[in-house]
Amino acid sequence: MEKNVRIIISGGGTGGHIFPAVSIANALKKQHPDTEILFVGAEGRMEMQRVPAAGYRIIGLPVAGFDRKHLLKNIGVLVKLVRSQLKARKIIKDFKPHAAVGVGGYASGPTLKVAGSMGIPTLLQEQNSYAGVTNKLLAKQAAKICVAYEGMERFFDKNKIILTGNPVRQNLLDTKLSREEAVRSFGLDTTKKTVLIIGGSLGARTINRCVMQGLEKIKASGVQFIWQTGKFYIDEAKAAVRQAGELPMLYVTDFIADMATAYRAADLVISRAGAGSISELCLLEKPVILVPSPNVAEDHQTKNALALVNKDAALYVKDSEAADKLLDEAVKAVNQPETLKKLSTNIAKLAFRDSADVIAAEVYKLALNYKDKHER
């Protein structure tokens, strides 16, 4: 009998899907170094660069998402879906996996559907508190469904659910810097409270506009800010800062490569409410104001945020109210030590510290069971 277990990991599209996928792969390799792993992603999406950079092979499918506003454009999407299923079938026949993992994103649909139809055990990783359409469709044939929030039996068979949390970038925990050293690395004052503003690698329009329109407020606040604008907004942001004049209390950049240091410097974080970001904030025990994006399927970021807010583990500002409230709320909260302590204590209770290891162990168990039955 062959020694190696072979596993496909499929999904991507955003960092929120790719980081967990790579974390699961790394955990599998750590637990069982002989495991063969193949990623299946979507052509033209960021996983096609990020996964090889992490040291894994990936094959792209010509899959695309449905256009909910322009229904006629979906004729092409359906053609791509059929082509993707045919390609996924060939990939599975060639690679002969013993299990398949879906982390969400366009590619996970055709890959997991085909794997399930061929009798290969599948495991879903649902990152949000409100299940995505793809995972709901794939759930019937899934053997296990790993979730990050309680109450997911609303969407899935409770006998398949395992509460694991979301895998996050483990290097976030690796920094040895003190808060003061981290603050100094951004050229800021160690005696002042520091707010970290993040909207994802691409940026968040509402959050960025709040800051650009509130530069005079920032100047007078007595608080300092680290502001990651995202690549689409950096030029506009820098122009606004130049016009506002001297702002030594504001560090502006399009992208922060060393997020571990940025988190260490922050007394309070302003963030969207993506599942991956929330999992990182829980692990790092960071007080946060969540501003859920309204531009996501089923408004799942609001549901993610409320899952924390209802446990006094985060503050919450609606996207539509951010222009009026966000900076005032941030300055007020960061100057209230008891508020910061309460938020930090409560968000820490929601952290899962070994998610990737638990999911990897479940996947390997499924694969080994399949292998023993089919390769005697």
N, C-alpha and C positions, 0 to 999 in steps of 0.2 A: 504494500500500500504506500502511496506517495506520502511524504512527510508533511509537505507544506499545505497550509490552509490558505485558500484564496478568497478575498473579500473585495467586493465593489462598493465604493462610496460615491453617491451621486447627489448633485445639487449645486447650489452656488448662486451667483448673480449679484450678491452683496457680501461685504465683509461679515455681516451677521450670520450668513450661512457658511461662508468659507472657513472662518476661524474655528467653529465647532467641528467641522469636517476634518480639518487638519489635526486638531487636538485629539479626536478619536483615533485617527490613523497613527499619530505619535504614541498614544497609549497602547494601541495594539502591538506596535513594533517593540515597545518597552516590555510588555508582558510576554510576547511571543515573537522573538526576532525573526523567525523563519516565515512569518505571515507574508503572503504576497498581496499587495494592495493596488488596485487600479481605480482611479477616479474617472467619473464620467460627468462632464460639464456641458455648458451651452456655448456654442461657437460665438466668439466675439465678446464674451463676458469676462469679468476680471479673474475668474478662477483659472482661465487658460494661461495666465501669467503667474498668479499667486501660488497655485498648486505645484508647478515645476520648481518654483523658487524654494518651496518647502521640501523638495527632494522626492516628489512623487510623480509617477506617470499619469497623464490625463488624456482622454479622448473626448472631443467635442461633438455634440449633436446639433443639427440645424434647427433647434427648437426655438420658439419665440412665445411671448406672452400674449394673451388675448387683449385686443383693443376694445374696451368697453364703450368708448365714445363713438368710434367709427366701425360699425358692425361689418360693413362690406370688406374692410381690410382683413377680416378674419378668414376669408377664403384662403389667402396665402398662408395664414397661421395653421389652418387645418392641414394643408398640403405638407407643411414643415413637420407637423405632428406625426403624420403617417410616415414620412421619411425617417423621422427620429426613432419611431418604434421599430422600423425595419433595421436601422443601423444598430439600435440597442440589442435587438435579437442576435445580430451577427457578432457584436462584441461579447455577449454572454456565451454564445456557442464557442467562440474562440478562446475566451479566458477561462470558461468553466468555473465560475465562482461557487463557493459553498454557502455564501450568504450575501445579501445586499443591504446596504444602509441608505436611507433617504434622509437628507438634512433640510429639505425644502429648496425652493427655487425651480426654475423651468425644467431643468434636466431630470430632476428626480421623478417626475410624473411618468414619462415613457419608460425610463430604466426600471423603476420598481414595478410598474404594471407588467412589463414583459417578464421580468424575473419571477414575479408571483405566478404568472400564467404558465411558466415553465417548471413550477414546483420548487423553486429555490426559496428558502426562507428569507423573509424581509423584516427589517427593523426600521421603524420610523422615529425620527427625532423631531418632536414638535416643540419649537422654541417659545411660542407665544401663549398667552393666557386664553386666546381665542383661536381655535384651530383653523389653519388655512384650508382653502378649497381642495388643493392637491392632496394634502394628508387625509382629509375627510374621505376623499374618493378611494385612496389607497388603503385605508384602515381595515376594510373587511378582510383582505387577504394577508395583512401583516401578522406576523407571529408575535411581535412585541412592539409597544409604543412607549418611548421614553419621553417624559414630559417635565416641564420646569415649574408648573403651577399646580396647586391643588384644585379639585373640582372639575378635572378634565373628562370625567365620566359623562359629562353633558354631551361630549362629542364622540367618545370612543368606548368600546367594550371594556368595562372596568377590570376584567380578568387579564387583559393584555397590557394594562398601564403599569409603568414603573416610574415612580417619582425620582428623577435623577438630577434635576437642574440642568442648566446649559453649560457645556464646556466653554472655558474662556482661555485667553492667551496667558499661559502660566508665567511668562516672563514679566508680567505686571507685578508679580510678587517678589521679583528678584532684586530690585534696587536696594542698595545698602545706604543710600543717602538719607540724611536727616531732613526734616521739613525745611530747616534753615538753608541747608546746602542746596536743596531742590529749588527754593525760591530764588536764591542768589544766581543759580544757573540761568534764570530768565531775566537777570539784570534788575530784579525787583527788591523791595525793602522787606527785610525779614521781620520787622516789627509790625507790619500792617497785615490785616486780614486779606486773604487772596481767594478770588473767585475764578474758577476755570470754566470757560464757555466752549462747549463742543457741540457740533451739529452733524457729526459724521464726516467722512473723508471728502464728500462732495459739498458739504455745507448745508445749512438750513436757512432758507430765505427769511422766515419770520424772525428768528433769533438774531440773525445778522442785521436786519433792518432796525430792530430794537436798539442794538448797540450803536449803529451809525446815527440814529436819531437821538440817542441819549448820551452823546459824548460830553456835553456840558454837565450832565447829571453825574457821570463817572468822575469828571474832573473835581467836582465838589463833594464827592461821597466820602472821602477819607479811606476808601477801600481800593485795592488794586486788582487788576484783571489780566488773566491769560486768555487770549481770544483766538481760537482756531476757526478761521472763516470757511475753510474748504476752498478748493481750487477755483470754483466758479465765481467767487465773491471777493477774492483778495485784492484785485485792482480797485474795485469800487470802495472797499474798506479802507485801503491805504490813502485814497484820494480824500475820503471823509476825514481821516485822521490828520492829514496835512492841513486841511482847511481849518480844523479845530485848534491847531497850534500845539504847543508843548503838552504832551501827555505822558509823563514819566511813569505814571501808575498803570499804563496799558501796554502789554506785550502783544503784538499782532503777528500772526503767521497763517499761511494757508494750510499747513500740515505739521503736526507734531509727530516726529518719528519715535521719540522716546516718551510714550504715554505713561510709563511707570513713574518717571520723574515729575511729569505734569500732575498726575494724581497725588503724588506725595506732597507737592507744593500747595495743593488746594485745600482750603478750609471748607469750601462749598463748591458744588458743581452745578452748572446749568446744562441740561442735556435733553435731546429727544428721548423717546421711550421705547427704542428698539430693544428686543429681548436680550441681545448680546451685551449692549451697554448696561442694561439693568443688572445682568448677572455679574458683570465686572464691578459695578458699584457696590453690590451686595458683598462680594468677596473682599473688596478693599475697605468696606465699612464707611463709605463716603456719604455725608449728607448731600442731598441733591434736590434741586427744583426740576421737575419733569415738565417739558412742554411737548406733548404728543403731536406728532405730525398728523394732519387730517387727510394727507394724500396717500393713505395706505389701505389695502384691502380690509373690508369689514371694520375699519377704524380700530384695528387691533392694538395700536399704540396707546390709545386712551384706556382700553381694557387692561393693558399691561400696567399702566401708571396707577390706575385705581386699585389694582391688586396690592400695591404698596401703600398707597394713601390710606386705604381702609385699615391698615395695620400701623398707622402713624410712622411709617418707614420712609416717607418722601413727602415733599411739598409739590403742589400741582398748579400750573397756570395754563389755562386754555390757550391754544394758538390764537384764537380770535381776540383774546383779551391781553395778549402779551405786550403789545405796544404801550398800553396804559399801565400795566402792573409789574412786568417782569423785573426790571432793574430795581424798582422800589422794594419789591419782595426780597430780592437777593441782598441788597444792602442792609435791610432790616434783619433778615435771618442770620447773616454772617456775623452780625454784631450781638447776637443772643447766644451766649455759650450754652445755656440750658437747652435751647432748641437744637443746636448742633449735636449736643451729647445725646439727646433723645433720638434724633434721627439716626445717628451713627449706631447706637445700641440696637434699635429696632431693625434697621436694614441688615445688620450683621446676622440677625436671627434667621434671615431668609437665604443665607448663602449656602451653596453646596460646594464643598471643597474638593471633592474627588469625582466630579461628574464624568469626565472623560474616561477615567479608569473603570467606573461602574458600567458605562455604556459599552466600552470595549470588551469587558468580560461577558456581557450579555450577547454581544455579536459573536464572539468566539465560541460561546457555548452552542449557539444556533448552528454555526458553521461546522463545528466538530460533530454534532449530532447528525447533521445531514451527510457529512463525509463518511461517518461510520456506517450509515444505512446504505449508501450508494456506492461505496468504493471498498467493499470487503475483498 
